[in-house]
């Protein structure tokens, strides 16, 4: 099965390019995309429409190659940027009254409304820490894991807490049985 994600994930990254690197950067980015992904972007991605997951990965990898270090570390920043861009509008009340764990629990319940593959589970909950586990995703990619990690770290900040640790400790792309991220805050 080829996985899909909601268009809002791709659109947030496209908006990042336009805001941070203006029209010239966006044009350069479009030219660097694989042709099928460029066609998908040109065809107008809808926020709540399903987009092939490979389009999302191509966007992340291309952005990292053009505007990052080429080591996928920009994917983490892009995940945080997308969280700041999208979450406060949709989950405003969660950030006002919820702890990071509360927010992660809601995100786990909403995983299937953003991806049609895999699950996100919050385990090892503590008052100031959580382990996020992505299991059974049909096409794991490190760019995706780093993006989720960036999203989680920014979610902690948006809830008013300070991130003290945020790392990807396991990844299926390295042979692990699941992708696991650990986050701690104060």
Order of alpha helices (4+ residues) and beta strands (2+ residues): beta-alpha-alpha-beta-alpha-alpha-alpha-alpha-beta-beta-alpha-beta-beta
